[in-house]
Amino acid sequence: MDTTPPGKPDGLAIKTFELTRQFGNLTAVDHIGLNIAYGEIFGLLGANGAGKSTLIKMLTTLLSPTSGSAEVGGYDIIDSPSEVRRRIGYVPQLVSADGALTGYENLRLSAKLYGLPAAERSKRIGKALDFMGLADSANRLARTYYGGMIRRLDLAQAMLHRPAILFLDEPTIGLDPVARRVVWDRLQNLRRHWGMTVLITTNEMEE
């Protein structure tokens, strides 16, 4: 898939202007302004209920804003949602891997959903498994994975199509310190190896 930035003069991967989302009388996201450069790892720190997940859902085109605007990968989230989706990966708070499938099968399913050419799928899947340290567990059912492995499988699925921008909604929640460190190491490597822009939410001050 084409994840090449479309050459916006400001060089921003994510740009929002007074982005707002209301649910009735509740304002979940209140006039947020962000400017995130390509290749940056940008953290949003906030307590539970602060609106972090709502913001990510708007930026990934899963939820429409009440007002304001945003561009992701150089495309407007309202006017060009399909172009935005082609350039992003998304790891939600809840585990997205299917426990009844093996790690490899989960990635093969994601490859098909992303529209990767059949000739490239095995190679991409193999690289993703190696990159996330899951090659030895590829043929095990995902439900046998422990928490850190599941999170790395979620990351592998989200990066399979080499997105320019990766959204992670509290990806280390519930993980022990060792597993959390492994996830962070993989995120740093994504930036180093592929120049991937990462927006991550957390309620952990140390992160």
Number of C-alpha atoms within 10 A of each C-alpha: 12 12 16 11 16 11 10 11 7 10 16 21 23 21 23 20 15 15 21 22 23 14 9 7 6 9 13 18 21 17 16 16 14 14 16 18 16 19 18 16 19 15 13 14 16 14 11 10 9 13 16 21 20 21 25 20 18 21 28 21 19 14 15 17 21 15 13 15 21 22 21 26 28 23 22 20 25 17 10 14 17 13 17 23 21 18 23 24 23 23 21 16 15 12 14 17 21 16 16 13 16 20 30 24 19 23 27 20 15 21 22 12 9 16 12 16 11 11 8 10 20 15 10 20 25 16 16 25 23 14 15 21 17 21 16 9 16 20 13 17 17 22 15 14 16 11 18 22 20 21 27 24 27 25 26 29 28 25 22 22 24 22 24 24 28 23 24 23 22 20 24 25 16 11 15 11 11 9 18 18 15 18 21 14 12 17 19 15 15 20 16 11 8 12 17 24 26 27 19 20 23 21 16 12 8 5 14
